[in-house]
Amino acid sequence: MTQETAAAQGGQQPPVTKRLAQFVHEVYPSDLSGSMREKLKELLLDYIGVTAAASTGADSTTAIHRGIANFDSTPGTNTVLNMGQKYSPQIAALLNGALSHSFDFDDTFAPGSAAESADASAEATLTALAVGYEVVCRIAMQLADGSYKRGFHNTATAGIFGCIAAICSLRRLPAETVEMAFGLAASKAAGSMQFLENGSWNKRLHPGFAAYDAFLCVSLAEAGVVGAAECLEGRFGLFHAYSTRDPDLHALVKDLNHEWHFLGTALKPFAACRMTHGAIDMASQLARSVRLDGVEKITVTIRDGCYNIVGVPSPNKIHPQNIVDAQFSMYYQVAAAWLYGAGAGWSVYEKLGDPRIHQLSEKITVIGDATINGLETRMTVQWDDGRRETTSLVRPLGETSNPFTKDRVDEKFFGLAHPIYGKSKAVVIRDMVDNLENHSIRDLMSLVK
């Protein structure tokens, strides 16, 4: 009988911080199934593509790079993708994390800096990836929409715990040290949703901040610094401080190392908030089969929690003036997909001043519906001749029930990587990731530097 099962039968709350720490210590490469390995490689390849592309393509990259260089320009041993210079592990993690999230085209997590500094084997790196992803997923599932309602971004607040888990897994640290690092992270977890107010670049930095602070928390814990006990479930812990939702602590630790929630991690087909993807897909497909002109009204219905993030009819949502606002605007995303299709990629943001998009955006209404679950999206289009078309999508492309094929994973990667590395080198990178067990992480990082 597991600790969580015994606690559930006795009516007690399980010691979830302690159990997650034990989980981090107990997982070994032999625990990874073939399907887990394939998923991890897909996520890693996706990370490399979006991170490398953002190194030259994101409008925030130059300023972030300059700011970090002014803060700490000390040469190091760790790679920042496509930057051509090396940094300390924590600075490299900060920059790679920020770049990976700059396009909002990512699944957001990779322990590359820790693996490179440890000269980790591919087996150890894949294990750390699995552990890190799983910790992020399980914590974020319990924070859920309640974290957004309180003004926090789950990528950041849950992300630091996943980063700590990955680093501790790579270093094979005892569970007690992992628990102390988690406890210290309770004072570092952060990530304000206020970036929505003006499309700020805070959001892009959130994974980088989480990774940077994770290195600090682990180093302090290794040195014997005492972290807070019960940092997740305690009366002042993460769940009570950062979310309006009551967590299901039994679910949080149920079937650890047997059921892997990270396998449901979605790859993103569009460089926009995931909450807009169903509508992007439907708008582009519907527009190919119907009359484009004469649209009188488009109504998009989504879950209440999504509405608060992408659907509120504020001026910066209906008429975004910067990329971040457009990424979080259901109005802009639907209008752009209707007019130009879903395959525009990052170039869709070159159309921020397009009058056709702004005119159509004014005809779009977004509704929040408490009866809708997850990322389900419904769309009704009405024309000026009275005709109506209604469609719905329960799971957008990239979800487990509507997954990317391996060919689509490769297609996305090559679309991002070809302009950076060239076609032949991009193929070499893809092949190395696909056969990662036969290479070291330093081999891979030497290719993507």
C-alpha positions as a Python dict, from the first residue, in 0.01 Angstrom:
ca = {
    (1, 'M'): (0, 0, 0),
    (2, 'T'): (141, 339, -98),
    (3, 'Q'): (168, 627, 147),
    (4, 'E'): (-95, 824, -42),
    (5, 'T'): (-337, 527, -47),
    (6, 'A'): (-293, 473, 325),
    (7, 'A'): (-346, 843, 390),
    (8, 'A'): (-659, 846, 176),
    (9, 'Q'): (-805, 545, 357),
    (10, 'G'): (-727, 705, 691),
    (11, 'G'): (-878, 1038, 591),
    (12, 'Q'): (-542, 1209, 619),
    (13, 'Q'): (-385, 1445, 370),
    (14, 'P'): (-72, 1293, 213),
    (15, 'P'): (265, 1465, 267),
    (16, 'V'): (286, 1567, -97),
    (17, 'T'): (604, 1775, -83),
    (18, 'K'): (789, 1485, 74),
    (19, 'R'): (640, 1235, -171),
    (20, 'L'): (737, 1442, -475),
    (21, 'A'): (1090, 1473, -338),
    (22, 'Q'): (1108, 1095, -294),
    (23, 'F'): (977, 1050, -647),
    (24, 'V'): (1252, 1273, -789),
    (25, 'H'): (1516, 1063, -615),
    (26, 'E'): (1362, 725, -698),
    (27, 'V'): (1320, 750, -1078),
    (28, 'Y'): (1590, 585, -1290),
    (29, 'P'): (1638, 545, -1666),
    (30, 'S'): (1503, 191, -1641),
    (31, 'D'): (1166, 342, -1543),
    (32, 'L'): (1127, 511, -1882),
    (33, 'S'): (913, 322, -2132),
    (34, 'G'): (963, 338, -2506),
    (35, 'S'): (665, 570, -2550),
    (36, 'M'): (798, 799, -2278),
    (37, 'R'): (1134, 820, -2450),
    (38, 'E'): (976, 904, -2785),
    (39, 'K'): (762, 1177, -2627),
    (40, 'L'): (1062, 1325, -2446),
    (41, 'K'): (1261, 1337, -2769),
    (42, 'E'): (974, 1513, -2946),
    (43, 'L'): (957, 1770, -2666),
    (44, 'L'): (1334, 1818, -2674),
    (45, 'L'): (1338, 1865, -3052),
    (46, 'D'): (1053, 2113, -3026),
    (47, 'Y'): (1241, 2305, -2756),
    (48, 'I'): (1553, 2331, -2971),
    (49, 'G'): (1354, 2460, -3268),
    (50, 'V'): (1157, 2729, -3088),
    (51, 'T'): (1455, 2842, -2878),
    (52, 'A'): (1698, 2872, -3167),
    (53, 'A'): (1443, 3054, -3382),
    (54, 'A'): (1371, 3305, -3106),
    (55, 'S'): (1743, 3381, -3074),
    (56, 'T'): (1717, 3589, -3392),
    (57, 'G'): (1344, 3628, -3453),
    (58, 'A'): (1191, 3753, -3129),
    (59, 'D'): (1171, 4128, -3078),
    (60, 'S'): (1274, 4096, -2713),
    (61, 'T'): (1592, 3894, -2767),
    (62, 'T'): (1842, 4177, -2817),
    (63, 'A'): (1730, 4367, -2508),
    (64, 'I'): (1718, 4056, -2287),
    (65, 'H'): (2061, 3945, -2405),
    (66, 'R'): (2206, 4291, -2348),
    (67, 'G'): (2052, 4314, -2002),
    (68, 'I'): (2187, 3975, -1897),
    (69, 'A'): (2532, 4062, -2035),
    (70, 'N'): (2532, 4382, -1830),
    (71, 'F'): (2430, 4183, -1523),
    (72, 'D'): (2683, 3900, -1561),
    (73, 'S'): (2915, 3866, -1859),
    (74, 'T'): (3148, 3614, -1692),
    (75, 'P'): (3250, 3346, -1944),
    (76, 'G'): (3127, 2999, -1859),
    (77, 'T'): (3095, 2646, -1989),
    (78, 'N'): (2728, 2632, -2086),
    (79, 'T'): (2563, 2683, -2422),
    (80, 'V'): (2290, 2929, -2512),
    (81, 'L'): (2128, 2811, -2832),
    (82, 'N'): (2255, 2993, -3142),
    (83, 'M'): (2432, 3260, -2935),
    (84, 'G'): (2787, 3143, -3004),
    (85, 'Q'): (2919, 3208, -2654),
    (86, 'K'): (2917, 3025, -2321),
    (87, 'Y'): (2782, 3128, -1984),
    (88, 'S'): (2754, 2995, -1631),
    (89, 'P'): (2489, 2723, -1594),
    (90, 'Q'): (2235, 2950, -1427),
    (91, 'I'): (2278, 3236, -1677),
    (92, 'A'): (2258, 2992, -1968),
    (93, 'A'): (1941, 2848, -1815),
    (94, 'L'): (1796, 3197, -1778),
    (95, 'L'): (1867, 3288, -2140),
    (96, 'N'): (1759, 2954, -2287),
    (97, 'G'): (1442, 2960, -2078),
    (98, 'A'): (1354, 3311, -2191),
    (99, 'L'): (1427, 3234, -2556),
    (100, 'S'): (1222, 2915, -2543),
    (101, 'H'): (915, 3110, -2435),
    (102, 'S'): (961, 3420, -2651),
    (103, 'F'): (759, 3290, -2946),
    (104, 'D'): (493, 3132, -2720),
    (105, 'F'): (544, 2835, -2951),
    (106, 'D'): (677, 2599, -2685),
    (107, 'D'): (589, 2329, -2439),
    (108, 'T'): (830, 2504, -2205),
    (109, 'F'): (1080, 2296, -2013),
    (110, 'A'): (1426, 2154, -2071),
    (111, 'P'): (1716, 2096, -1827),
    (112, 'G'): (1988, 2145, -2087),
    (113, 'S'): (2216, 2370, -1881),
    (114, 'A'): (2220, 2135, -1583),
    (115, 'A'): (2277, 1835, -1809),
    (116, 'E'): (2559, 2006, -1999),
    (117, 'S'): (2741, 2118, -1684),
    (118, 'A'): (2713, 1770, -1537),
    (119, 'D'): (2829, 1614, -1867),
    (120, 'A'): (2522, 1398, -1823),
    (121, 'S'): (2450, 1093, -2030),
    (122, 'A'): (2150, 1090, -2257),
    (123, 'E'): (1988, 837, -2023),
    (124, 'A'): (2028, 1066, -1723),
    (125, 'T'): (1904, 1365, -1923),
    (126, 'L'): (1591, 1189, -2046),
    (127, 'T'): (1520, 1079, -1689),
    (128, 'A'): (1562, 1434, -1562),
    (129, 'L'): (1335, 1559, -1838),
    (130, 'A'): (1067, 1308, -1742),
    (131, 'V'): (1089, 1391, -1372),
    (132, 'G'): (1091, 1766, -1432),
    (133, 'Y'): (796, 1757, -1668),
    (134, 'E'): (599, 1532, -1435),
    (135, 'V'): (651, 1757, -1133),
    (136, 'V'): (550, 2065, -1333),
    (137, 'C'): (240, 1893, -1470),
    (138, 'R'): (119, 1758, -1138),
    (139, 'I'): (164, 2087, -952),
    (140, 'A'): (15, 2295, -1235),
    (141, 'M'): (-288, 2065, -1255),
    (142, 'Q'): (-365, 2145, -892),
    (143, 'L'): (-301, 2519, -926),
    (144, 'A'): (-522, 2515, -1238),
    (145, 'D'): (-728, 2825, -1323),
    (146, 'G'): (-723, 2927, -958),
    (147, 'S'): (-369, 3050, -1004),
    (148, 'Y'): (-464, 3272, -1298),
    (149, 'K'): (-753, 3415, -1098),
    (150, 'R'): (-508, 3514, -828),
    (151, 'G'): (-282, 3672, -1089),
    (152, 'F'): (-7, 3412, -1124),
    (153, 'H'): (135, 3238, -1431),
    (154, 'N'): (162, 2861, -1383),
    (155, 'T'): (460, 2836, -1617),
    (156, 'A'): (657, 3030, -1359),
    (157, 'T'): (504, 2921, -1030),
    (158, 'A'): (504, 2548, -1109),
    (159, 'G'): (806, 2574, -1336),
    (160, 'I'): (1063, 2634, -1064),
    (161, 'F'): (969, 2306, -896),
    (162, 'G'): (1009, 2117, -1222),
    (163, 'C'): (1349, 2275, -1280),
    (164, 'I'): (1458, 2180, -928),
    (165, 'A'): (1336, 1826, -985),
    (166, 'A'): (1538, 1797, -1306),
    (167, 'I'): (1857, 1937, -1154),
    (168, 'C'): (1827, 1713, -848),
    (169, 'S'): (1763, 1410, -1069),
    (170, 'L'): (2075, 1482, -1273),
    (171, 'R'): (2283, 1522, -958),
    (172, 'R'): (2125, 1214, -795),
    (173, 'L'): (2056, 1410, -477),
    (174, 'P'): (1886, 1247, -178),
    (175, 'A'): (1516, 1305, -124),
    (176, 'E'): (1584, 1516, 184),
    (177, 'T'): (1787, 1763, -22),
    (178, 'V'): (1520, 1776, -291),
    (179, 'E'): (1260, 1853, -25),
    (180, 'M'): (1472, 2136, 115),
    (181, 'A'): (1522, 2280, -234),
    (182, 'F'): (1146, 2269, -287),
    (183, 'G'): (1101, 2445, 46),
    (184, 'L'): (1337, 2724, -57),
    (185, 'A'): (1158, 2755, -391),
    (186, 'A'): (838, 2842, -207),
    (187, 'S'): (999, 3181, -145),
    (188, 'K'): (1107, 3215, -507),
    (189, 'A'): (801, 3096, -702),
    (190, 'A'): (660, 3393, -891),
    (191, 'G'): (526, 3508, -1224),
    (192, 'S'): (269, 3784, -1247),
    (193, 'M'): (-7, 3778, -1508),
    (194, 'Q'): (4, 4158, -1512),
    (195, 'F'): (201, 4128, -1837),
    (196, 'L'): (-141, 4113, -2002),
    (197, 'E'): (-192, 4482, -1924),
    (198, 'N'): (57, 4611, -2179),
    (199, 'G'): (196, 4306, -2358),
    (200, 'S'): (515, 4319, -2156),
    (201, 'W'): (808, 4084, -2190),
    (202, 'N'): (785, 3963, -1830),
    (203, 'K'): (606, 3655, -1957),
    (204, 'R'): (891, 3556, -2186),
    (205, 'L'): (1131, 3569, -1892),
    (206, 'H'): (921, 3350, -1662),
    (207, 'P'): (1075, 3012, -1756),
    (208, 'G'): (1421, 3167, -1744),
    (209, 'F'): (1364, 3314, -1399),
    (210, 'A'): (1235, 2975, -1280),
    (211, 'A'): (1543, 2794, -1411),
    (212, 'Y'): (1786, 3053, -1271),
    (213, 'D'): (1631, 3044, -925),
    (214, 'A'): (1616, 2665, -933),
    (215, 'F'): (1995, 2647, -955),
    (216, 'L'): (2021, 2877, -653),
    (217, 'C'): (1770, 2680, -446),
    (218, 'V'): (1942, 2348, -521),
    (219, 'S'): (2287, 2487, -437),
    (220, 'L'): (2161, 2625, -107),
    (221, 'A'): (1990, 2298, -20),
    (222, 'E'): (2305, 2100, -105),
    (223, 'A'): (2498, 2326, 134),
    (224, 'G'): (2259, 2245, 417),
    (225, 'V'): (2031, 2549, 410),
    (226, 'V'): (1696, 2454, 562),
    (227, 'G'): (1390, 2508, 344),
    (228, 'A'): (1027, 2527, 450),
    (229, 'A'): (853, 2199, 526),
    (230, 'E'): (524, 2120, 353),
    (231, 'C'): (592, 2402, 108),
    (232, 'L'): (319, 2287, -129),
    (233, 'E'): (39, 2175, 103),
    (234, 'G'): (109, 2378, 418),
    (235, 'R'): (-126, 2645, 550),
    (236, 'F'): (91, 2917, 394),
    (237, 'G'): (217, 2692, 114),
    (238, 'L'): (205, 2725, -261),
    (239, 'F'): (-148, 2598, -317),
    (240, 'H'): (-307, 2822, -56),
    (241, 'A'): (-102, 3130, -145),
    (242, 'Y'): (-105, 3104, -524),
    (243, 'S'): (-445, 2961, -613),
    (244, 'T'): (-811, 3008, -530),
    (245, 'R'): (-869, 2637, -591),
    (246, 'D'): (-864, 2370, -321),
    (247, 'P'): (-603, 2116, -434),
    (248, 'D'): (-668, 1744, -451),
    (249, 'L'): (-355, 1632, -270),
    (250, 'H'): (-430, 1264, -317),
    (251, 'A'): (-450, 1311, -695),
    (252, 'L'): (-127, 1510, -689),
    (253, 'V'): (79, 1210, -578),
    (254, 'K'): (-139, 922, -697),
    (255, 'D'): (47, 656, -898),
    (256, 'L'): (377, 842, -908),
    (257, 'N'): (623, 659, -1134),
    (258, 'H'): (334, 452, -1270),
    (259, 'E'): (107, 706, -1437),
    (260, 'W'): (290, 984, -1622),
    (261, 'H'): (84, 1296, -1682),
    (262, 'F'): (353, 1466, -1890),
    (263, 'L'): (267, 1230, -2175),
    (264, 'G'): (-33, 1457, -2231),
    (265, 'T'): (191, 1762, -2287),
    (266, 'A'): (76, 1928, -2608),
    (267, 'L'): (306, 2054, -2879),
    (268, 'K'): (191, 2391, -3007),
    (269, 'P'): (113, 2426, -3378),
    (270, 'F'): (60, 2803, -3355),
    (271, 'A'): (273, 3077, -3197),
    (272, 'A'): (-5, 3203, -2972),
    (273, 'C'): (-165, 3132, -2637),
    (274, 'R'): (-282, 2771, -2631),
    (275, 'M'): (-632, 2888, -2541),
    (276, 'T'): (-673, 3035, -2891),
    (277, 'H'): (-561, 2728, -3087),
    (278, 'G'): (-897, 2560, -3131),
    (279, 'A'): (-1045, 2878, -3273),
    (280, 'I'): (-745, 2935, -3502),
    (281, 'D'): (-782, 2585, -3643),
    (282, 'M'): (-1158, 2616, -3695),
    (283, 'A'): (-1142, 2964, -3846),
    (284, 'S'): (-877, 2867, -4100),
    (285, 'Q'): (-1056, 2547, -4201),
    (286, 'L'): (-1399, 2707, -4222),
    (287, 'A'): (-1267, 2998, -4426),
    (288, 'R'): (-1132, 2759, -4690),
    (289, 'S'): (-1477, 2617, -4758),
    (290, 'V'): (-1709, 2918, -4737),
    (291, 'R'): (-1748, 3273, -4862),
    (292, 'L'): (-1488, 3497, -4692),
    (293, 'D'): (-1663, 3828, -4751),
    (294, 'G'): (-1996, 3938, -4611),
    (295, 'V'): (-1924, 3813, -4259),
    (296, 'E'): (-2156, 3989, -4020),
    (297, 'K'): (-2051, 3828, -3694),
    (298, 'I'): (-1823, 3556, -3557),
    (299, 'T'): (-1901, 3424, -3210),
    (300, 'V'): (-1641, 3221, -3023),
    (301, 'T'): (-1741, 3039, -2704),
    (302, 'I'): (-1474, 2914, -2464),
    (303, 'R'): (-1434, 2813, -2102),
    (304, 'D'): (-1469, 3092, -1845),
    (305, 'G'): (-1109, 3056, -1733),
    (306, 'C'): (-987, 3097, -2091),
    (307, 'Y'): (-1215, 3395, -2150),
    (308, 'N'): (-1043, 3587, -1871),
    (309, 'I'): (-707, 3541, -2043),
    (310, 'V'): (-782, 3579, -2416),
    (311, 'G'): (-1144, 3690, -2453),
    (312, 'V'): (-1207, 4003, -2248),
    (313, 'P'): (-1311, 4275, -2502),
    (314, 'S'): (-1051, 4530, -2394),
    (315, 'P'): (-892, 4764, -2650),
    (316, 'N'): (-559, 4580, -2641),
    (317, 'K'): (-738, 4252, -2716),
    (318, 'I'): (-958, 4376, -3002),
    (319, 'H'): (-686, 4595, -3152),
    (320, 'P'): (-350, 4472, -3019),
    (321, 'Q'): (-54, 4695, -3084),
    (322, 'N'): (223, 4455, -2985),
    (323, 'I'): (301, 4087, -3026),
    (324, 'V'): (227, 3970, -2672),
    (325, 'D'): (-116, 4133, -2677),
    (326, 'A'): (-184, 3970, -3015),
    (327, 'Q'): (-72, 3631, -2884),
    (328, 'F'): (-332, 3662, -2608),
    (329, 'S'): (-611, 3802, -2827),
    (330, 'M'): (-881, 3566, -2948),
    (331, 'Y'): (-1000, 3850, -3172),
    (332, 'Y'): (-669, 3895, -3353),
    (333, 'Q'): (-597, 3523, -3383),
    (334, 'V'): (-939, 3436, -3528),
    (335, 'A'): (-938, 3729, -3770),
    (336, 'A'): (-585, 3654, -3891),
    (337, 'A'): (-660, 3283, -3933),
    (338, 'W'): (-983, 3358, -4119),
    (339, 'L'): (-811, 3593, -4362),
    (340, 'Y'): (-467, 3435, -4400),
    (341, 'G'): (-493, 3075, -4278),
    (342, 'A'): (-327, 2899, -3987),
    (343, 'G'): (10, 2841, -4151),
    (344, 'A'): (152, 3193, -4129),
    (345, 'G'): (365, 3109, -3825),
    (346, 'W'): (552, 3396, -3665),
    (347, 'S'): (492, 3614, -3972),
    (348, 'V'): (130, 3658, -3861),
    (349, 'Y'): (262, 3928, -3628),
    (350, 'E'): (392, 4126, -3923),
    (351, 'K'): (24, 4203, -3985),
    (352, 'L'): (-40, 4388, -3658),
    (353, 'G'): (-135, 4700, -3853),
    (354, 'D'): (-341, 4516, -4116),
    (355, 'P'): (-673, 4705, -4150),
    (356, 'R'): (-856, 4392, -4269),
    (357, 'I'): (-768, 4210, -3947),
    (358, 'H'): (-878, 4504, -3733),
    (359, 'Q'): (-1205, 4542, -3923),
    (360, 'L'): (-1289, 4174, -3883),
    (361, 'S'): (-1185, 4178, -3516),
    (362, 'E'): (-1464, 4426, -3447),
    (363, 'K'): (-1715, 4169, -3575),
    (364, 'I'): (-1596, 3901, -3333),
    (365, 'T'): (-1767, 3830, -3001),
    (366, 'V'): (-1610, 3604, -2739),
    (367, 'I'): (-1825, 3438, -2474),
    (368, 'G'): (-1715, 3259, -2158),
    (369, 'D'): (-1921, 2951, -2071),
    (370, 'A'): (-1894, 2779, -1733),
    (371, 'T'): (-2024, 2452, -1881),
    (372, 'I'): (-1730, 2417, -2119),
    (373, 'N'): (-1429, 2217, -2004),
    (374, 'G'): (-1064, 2230, -2096),
    (375, 'L'): (-977, 2381, -2433),
    (376, 'E'): (-1306, 2303, -2605),
    (377, 'T'): (-1406, 2583, -2843),
    (378, 'R'): (-1726, 2655, -3033),
    (379, 'M'): (-1757, 2895, -3326),
    (380, 'T'): (-2059, 3038, -3507),
    (381, 'V'): (-2021, 3249, -3821),
    (382, 'Q'): (-2311, 3458, -3948),
    (383, 'W'): (-2319, 3623, -4292),
    (384, 'D'): (-2512, 3927, -4406),
    (385, 'D'): (-2742, 3705, -4614),
    (386, 'G'): (-2863, 3529, -4298),
    (387, 'R'): (-2663, 3210, -4344),
    (388, 'R'): (-2497, 3058, -4036),
    (389, 'E'): (-2226, 2797, -3985),
    (390, 'T'): (-2153, 2644, -3644),
    (391, 'T'): (-1861, 2419, -3560),
    (392, 'S'): (-1682, 2299, -3248),
    (393, 'L'): (-1355, 2141, -3147),
    (394, 'V'): (-1311, 1957, -2819),
    (395, 'R'): (-933, 1912, -2836),
    (396, 'P'): (-708, 2136, -3047),
    (397, 'L'): (-427, 1994, -3256),
    (398, 'G'): (-135, 1878, -3042),
    (399, 'E'): (-339, 1728, -2758),
    (400, 'T'): (-314, 1356, -2683),
    (401, 'S'): (-649, 1285, -2848),
    (402, 'N'): (-559, 1501, -3150),
    (403, 'P'): (-183, 1456, -3164),
    (404, 'F'): (97, 1571, -3387),
    (405, 'T'): (232, 1295, -3605),
    (406, 'K'): (609, 1250, -3601),
    (407, 'D'): (616, 1401, -3949),
    (408, 'R'): (436, 1710, -3815),
    (409, 'V'): (684, 1735, -3525),
    (410, 'D'): (970, 1727, -3774),
    (411, 'E'): (794, 1973, -4006),
    (412, 'K'): (757, 2227, -3726),
    (413, 'F'): (1119, 2180, -3621),
    (414, 'F'): (1257, 2220, -3972),
    (415, 'G'): (1044, 2528, -4032),
    (416, 'L'): (1205, 2689, -3728),
    (417, 'A'): (1556, 2544, -3758),
    (418, 'H'): (1633, 2569, -4131),
    (419, 'P'): (1680, 2950, -4127),
    (420, 'I'): (1908, 2919, -3822),
    (421, 'Y'): (2120, 2612, -3885),
    (422, 'G'): (2067, 2540, -4254),
    (423, 'K'): (1890, 2236, -4395),
    (424, 'S'): (2168, 1980, -4367),
    (425, 'K'): (2265, 2069, -4010),
    (426, 'A'): (1900, 2075, -3903),
    (427, 'V'): (1868, 1717, -4026),
    (428, 'V'): (2177, 1618, -3827),
    (429, 'I'): (2027, 1776, -3513),
    (430, 'R'): (1696, 1597, -3568),
    (431, 'D'): (1871, 1265, -3621),
    (432, 'M'): (2083, 1309, -3308),
    (433, 'V'): (1777, 1381, -3095),
    (434, 'D'): (1593, 1083, -3245),
    (435, 'N'): (1888, 862, -3148),
    (436, 'L'): (1987, 1047, -2833),
    (437, 'E'): (2083, 733, -2640),
    (438, 'N'): (2384, 698, -2872),
    (439, 'H'): (2516, 1047, -2797),
    (440, 'S'): (2612, 1271, -2507),
    (441, 'I'): (2434, 1594, -2424),
    (442, 'R'): (2756, 1781, -2493),
    (443, 'D'): (2752, 1634, -2845),
    (444, 'L'): (2406, 1778, -2893),
    (445, 'M'): (2487, 2115, -2739),
    (446, 'S'): (2793, 2150, -2961),
    (447, 'L'): (2560, 2126, -3261),
    (448, 'V'): (2303, 2382, -3144),
    (449, 'K'): (2539, 2646, -2999),
}
